[in-house]
Amino acid sequence: MPLGDPQRPLASGLLSPLLGHWGLELVAAADDSADIVDLRFGDYIFATRGVGKLEPMQAGDVSDVHCVWSAGDFFVQCSIGQGRASIVADADFLNAAFWTKKAQKTPQKSGAAWFIDSLVRDHIDTDDH
């Protein structure tokens, strides 16, 4: 989208300081017209377009943060002290237009929906103990 287009996402926001606390920075997709790609995390497979990614910050040292990265760096699980975070670089995979016809008709069959459900369950289960 061209600069000034009201549908264009903000070029800056308040997400960077939050990600910086975890020693991360969000990097935009290299190509706005990228083809649809399949993302995989564990047993979950889902499609998206123009995937952003997370990278370790170039400056500074957050030595007490420990992160586990997905292939393609679109998803990171980090812990710092007693806190933890599951950070997804791009939410376009939740767009049902990218899902298979079967998943569009029955969202419970979507790898994207199962992935998010697993994240929620993981945080609930861990926080209860």
N, C-alpha and C positions, 0 to 999 in steps of 0.2 A: 504494500500500500504506500502511496506517496506521502511525503511529509505533509502535515496539515490535514490529512484525511481523518475525520472524526472517529472512524472505526479502527484507526491504527492504535496499537497499544502504547502506553506511555513509555518514553525512552528512559525515564528514571522513575524511581519509586522508593518505597520504604523497605523493600525486600532485601536490598544489598546489606544494610547494617545487620539485619537478623542473620542472614547467611554468613556474614563476616564473623559473627560471634562463634559460629561453628567452623570457621576457617575455610569457608567455601565461597565461590562466586559462580553466578549463573551466566552462561555464555549462550547467546542467541544462536539459532540455527544458521548455518553458513549460507543456505540457499532457500529463499522464500518459496520458490517453485519446486521444491524437492518432491521426488516421487514418494508414494506411500511405501513405508518400510515396516517390517515386522520387528517388534521389540520382544525380548525374552527376558524374564526374570524368574529363575527357578522353573517351575512347571507352567508358568503363565506366559501365554503368547498373545499379543495384541498389536494392532496396526495403528499407525499415525503418520503424519506428514510434517516435515520441517522440525525435527526434534532438537530442542535445546539440550544443553548438557551442563553438568556441574563439574567444576574443577577446583582443585586446592588453590587457595589464594597464593599469589606470587610473593606478596610482601607480608612480613610478619610471621610469627610462629605461634601456633596454638597447640602447644605440645601435649596438653591433657585431653585433646579430642582424638577419639579413635573412630575411624569410619570404615565401612565395608561398602565397596562400590559395585554396581551392576556393570555388565558388559555395555559398552556404549556410554557409560557415565550419566545415564538419564535418571538414575535412582541411587540414593546413598542413605545408608543407615548409620547414624553417628551416636556416640555416647560421650558425655563430658560430665565428670563427677557422678552424681546421682541422676542426672538428666539424660534423656535420649530423644532422638528425632528421626523420623523417616521423611526424607525430602525427595520430592519428585520434581524434576526440572521442567516438565512440560505436561500439561493436562489435556492436550489435544486428543490423546488416546481415549478419552472419555466421550468424544464425539461419536455418536452411534452411526454416523454416515460412514465411518471407517470400518465398522464391524461387518462380519459376514451376515448374509441375509438371515440365516438361522438365529444368530445372536440378536439381530434387530427385532425379530419377532418375539424372541424369548430372551430378555436381557440376562437371565440367570445362566445362559450358555456363553456369555461373553467373557473372554479371558481378562478384559479390562475390569469388568465388574468383580470377578473373582479375586483379582490382584488387590483392588481397593479393599474388598471385604477381608482379605487375609491381613492387610496392614492394620485395619481397625481391630480385628480379633487379637492380633499379636500385641497391640498396645493395651487393650483391655485386660488380657490374660496376664501380662507382665506387671501391669500397674496394680492388680489385685493381690499380688504376692509380695 
